[in-house]
Amino acid sequence: MLQEFKKFIAQGNVLDLAVGVLVGAAFGKVVTAFMDDIINPVVGLAVGGVDLSALKIVLKAADPATQTAEVAIRYGSFINVGIQFLITMWVIFLIVKAANKAKLSNSLAPKE
């Protein structure tokens, strides 16, 4: 069984997938930092010093007397995640486009 597992792991697709997952996780952190440290301050400045991630609609205010938490729709956080998703998808699109172009140019190259 150990030999079968080694054979399974050694297959190119499994290793490619593992590398892709790790690179994707690291890239997600880069995009999050980009949003938090670059995009959000610029957007906040543009809309009058508001922290985009703090935008919300309060449905029920917190009540310290009864120790109930605030109930709110945090649409600013949702907008942040949406922008992060679009940035991530754009970069993936550019990478796939470049890879396809490289693959096409390699297939058109004269064979020796």
N, C-alpha and C positions, 0 to 999 in steps of 0.2 A: 504494500500500500504506500509506503514511503517513496518508492521508486516512481509510482504513478503520480504522486503529488509533485515530485521534483520535475517530472516530464510536463505536467500541467503548468507549473509555474514557469518553466523554461520556454514555453510557447511565447512567441512574439506578441500576440494580442494581449495576453495577460500582463506582460511587463509594460507594454505601451499604455494600457489602461491605468496601471498603477502610477506610472510617471505622470500621465495626464491628470489624474486625481490630485496628486501632490502639487503639481504646477498650478492647477486650478485653485487649490486652497491658498497657495501663496499669492497668486494673482488677486484673489478676492481680498486679501489683507491689504494689498497695495491700493486697490480701488477704494476700499474703505478709508484708508489714510488719505488718499487724494480727495475724497469727498469731505471728510472731516476737517482737513487742514487747508485745503485750497478752495474748493467749490463753495462750501457752506459759508465761510467768511465773506466771499465775494457776493454771493446771493444775499446774505444778511445785510451787507452794506448797501446793496442796490435797493432793498426794500425797507430801508430805514433802520438798520441796526438790529433786525429781528433774527434770532437763531432759527433757521429753517426747521431743524429737528424739534424745536419746542412748540411749533404751531399746533394748536388743538382746539377742539370744540368741547367745552366742559358740559357734560350732561347733568352731572350732579357734583356739587362741590364737596370737598372733604369736610367732615365734621369732627373736630377734635373732641367734642363732648362725648360723642358716641363711638369715637375711634373708627369711623368708617372712612375708607379711602376714596379719593376722587375717582369719578367715572368720567372718562373723556375719550373722544375719538381723536387719536393722534395722527392727523393727516400729514403733518410735517415729516414725521418719520417714514410714512408711506411714500411720500414724494422722494425722500432721500434714497430709499431702497429702489424705487423706480429709476431714478437717475443712475444709480450704481449698476443696475441691470442693463440699462441702455449702453453705458460706457463699456461694460464687460462684453456685451454682445457685439459692439462695434469693433473692439479689438480682436475678438475671435473671428469676426468676419474678415478683417484685414489679414489676419494670420492665414486663414483658410484660402483666401484669394491669392496670397503670395505663394502658398504651398502648391496650389493648383497651377499657378503660372509656372512655377519652377518645374513641376512634374510634366507639364505640357512642353516646355522648352527642352527638357531632357528627352522626351519621347520623340521630338522632332529633330534632335541632333543626329548627324550622320553616324551610322554604325561602322566600326572598324572591322 
